[in-house]
Amino acid sequence: MKLDFIPNENMIAVDPSGNGTTGLACNIGVNVFLSELSIKDFSDQHSYFRAIITEIENVPHFDTVKAIVIEDFILYKNTARSLTNQKMHTSELIGLLKYEFIEKGIEIIIEKATIHKNTVSDTYLKKHCSWQILEKASSHKKDALRMLIHNLKKRRNNG
C-alpha cells in the first residue's frame, strides 16, 4: 500500500495489546507495511513481547526510522471494573517498548487513541488508501495505520 503524500521521515506505529493482538504499521518513504502479532500464537508473555520487538526491528530500513508512535493505555473509570484483578500487560508492553527503543536512540511518541481515530477516519482511509486491502485488515492494523498517517502528516506540516 502507498501513502498519498510524501512523508519527511520513516516511522513505525504500534497499537499495543499485552494480552491480545498488537498491530504495527510502518512506512519506508511512501510505501506502507502492516502486520500484527497475537499472543495466542506464543507459548508465554515473554515470547510474545520479544516477538513484537523483533518484528519492529525487522522492519525494512529500520535504521532510518526516526520515531515510534505507541497508542497509550489509559484506565478510564468506566472500564476499570472490567479490568479488576487483571495484570496490566499492555502497560508492561508499552514500558518495555519505550525502554527498548529509547535505548536505541529512537524518539518515542505516546498518543491517546482518540487523537488519531478522530483525525484519520474510515472515510479518510477509504478515500486515500487502498480500501480493498484495508477492508480485510484487523482493527489493530487499521489503528496502527491511523496513528502512522496522523503523525507523519503532523510532522510534515510542522517540519
C-alpha positions as CSV (number, residue, x, y, z in Angstrom):
1,M,0.0,0.0,0.0
2,K,1.2,3.5,-0.7
3,L,0.6,6.9,1.1
4,D,-0.9,9.6,-1.0
5,F,1.6,12.2,0.3
6,I,5.4,12.2,0.6
7,P,6.4,12.0,4.3
8,N,9.6,13.7,5.7
9,E,10.7,10.6,7.6
10,N,10.2,6.9,8.2
11,M,8.1,6.0,11.3
12,I,6.5,3.0,13.0
13,A,3.2,3.0,14.8
14,V,2.2,0.4,17.3
15,D,-1.3,-0.4,18.6
16,P,-0.2,-2.5,21.6
17,S,-2.0,-5.2,23.5
18,G,-0.3,-7.1,26.2
19,N,-2.8,-9.9,26.2
20,G,-4.4,-9.8,22.8
21,T,-3.3,-8.6,19.3
22,T,-0.7,-5.9,18.6
23,G,-1.0,-4.1,15.3
24,L,2.0,-2.5,13.5
25,A,2.3,0.0,10.7
26,C,5.4,1.4,9.2
27,N,6.4,3.5,6.2
28,I,9.5,3.4,4.1
29,G,9.0,6.6,2.1
30,V,5.5,6.3,0.6
31,N,5.3,2.5,1.0
32,V,3.4,1.2,4.0
33,F,3.6,-2.2,5.6
34,L,1.1,-3.6,8.1
35,S,1.5,-6.5,10.4
36,E,0.1,-7.9,13.6
37,L,1.0,-10.4,16.3
38,S,-1.4,-12.3,18.6
39,I,-0.5,-13.7,22.0
40,K,-2.4,-16.9,21.2
41,D,0.4,-17.7,18.7
42,F,3.0,-17.7,21.5
43,S,3.7,-20.0,24.5
44,D,4.1,-17.2,27.0
45,Q,4.1,-13.5,27.6
46,H,7.8,-13.1,27.3
47,S,7.9,-14.8,23.9
48,Y,5.1,-12.6,22.7
49,F,6.8,-9.4,23.9
50,R,10.1,-10.5,22.4
51,A,8.4,-11.2,19.0
52,I,6.9,-7.7,18.9
53,I,10.3,-6.1,19.5
54,T,11.8,-8.4,16.8
55,E,9.0,-7.6,14.4
56,I,9.7,-3.9,14.8
57,E,13.5,-4.3,14.5
58,N,13.0,-6.3,11.3
59,V,11.1,-3.5,9.5
60,P,12.9,-2.8,6.2
61,H,15.4,0.0,6.7
62,F,14.8,0.0,10.5
63,D,18.0,2.1,10.8
64,T,16.2,5.0,9.1
65,V,13.2,5.1,11.5
66,K,13.1,8.4,13.3
67,A,10.2,7.7,15.7
68,I,7.9,5.1,17.0
69,V,4.3,6.1,17.9
70,I,2.6,3.9,20.6
71,E,-1.0,4.1,21.5
72,D,-1.3,4.8,25.2
73,F,-3.2,2.6,27.7
74,I,-5.4,4.7,29.9
75,L,-7.5,3.1,32.6
76,Y,-10.8,5.0,32.4
77,K,-13.4,4.8,35.2
78,N,-16.0,3.1,33.0
79,T,-13.5,0.3,32.1
80,A,-11.7,0.0,35.4
81,R,-14.2,-2.5,36.8
82,S,-13.8,-4.9,33.8
83,L,-10.0,-4.9,34.4
84,T,-10.2,-5.7,38.1
85,N,-7.8,-8.5,39.1
86,Q,-6.0,-8.4,35.8
87,K,-2.3,-7.9,35.3
88,M,-1.8,-4.8,33.2
89,H,0.2,-6.5,30.4
90,T,-0.5,-3.7,27.9
91,S,1.1,-1.2,30.3
92,E,4.1,-3.5,30.7
93,L,4.4,-3.8,26.9
94,I,4.4,0.0,26.5
95,G,7.1,0.4,29.1
96,L,9.2,-2.3,27.5
97,L,8.9,-0.7,24.1
98,K,9.7,2.7,25.4
99,Y,12.8,1.4,27.2
100,E,14.0,-0.8,24.3
101,F,13.8,1.9,21.6
102,I,14.8,4.9,23.7
103,E,18.0,2.9,24.4
104,K,18.4,2.7,20.6
105,G,18.1,6.5,20.2
106,I,14.6,6.4,18.6
107,E,12.1,9.1,19.6
108,I,9.0,7.6,21.3
109,I,5.6,9.3,20.9
110,I,2.8,8.1,23.2
111,E,-0.6,9.1,22.0
112,K,-4.2,8.7,23.1
113,A,-6.3,6.6,20.8
114,T,-8.9,9.4,20.4
115,I,-6.4,11.7,18.6
116,H,-5.8,9.5,15.6
117,K,-9.2,8.0,15.5
118,N,-10.7,11.5,15.2
119,T,-8.3,12.8,12.6
120,V,-7.9,9.7,10.4
121,S,-11.4,8.2,10.0
122,D,-12.6,5.3,7.9
123,T,-13.8,7.8,5.4
124,Y,-10.3,9.2,5.1
125,L,-8.8,5.6,4.8
126,K,-11.4,4.7,2.1
127,K,-10.6,7.9,0.1
128,H,-6.8,7.9,0.5
129,C,-5.7,4.3,1.0
130,S,-6.2,1.0,-0.7
131,W,-9.5,0.1,0.9
132,Q,-9.5,-3.3,-0.8
133,I,-6.5,-4.2,1.4
134,L,-7.8,-2.4,4.5
135,E,-11.3,-3.8,4.3
136,K,-9.9,-7.2,5.3
137,A,-7.4,-5.8,7.8
138,S,-8.0,-6.1,11.5
139,S,-8.9,-3.1,13.7
140,H,-5.4,-3.3,15.2
141,K,-3.7,-2.8,11.8
142,K,-6.1,0.0,10.9
143,D,-5.5,1.8,14.2
144,A,-1.7,1.5,13.8
145,L,-2.2,2.9,10.2
146,R,-4.3,5.8,11.6
147,M,-1.5,6.6,14.1
148,L,1.1,6.4,11.4
149,I,-0.7,8.7,8.9
150,H,-1.7,11.2,11.6
151,N,1.8,11.6,12.9
152,L,3.5,11.6,9.5
153,K,1.2,14.4,8.3
154,K,1.5,16.3,11.6
155,R,5.3,16.2,11.4
156,R,5.4,17.0,7.7
157,N,3.2,20.1,8.3
158,N,5.2,21.2,11.3
159,G,8.6,20.4,9.9
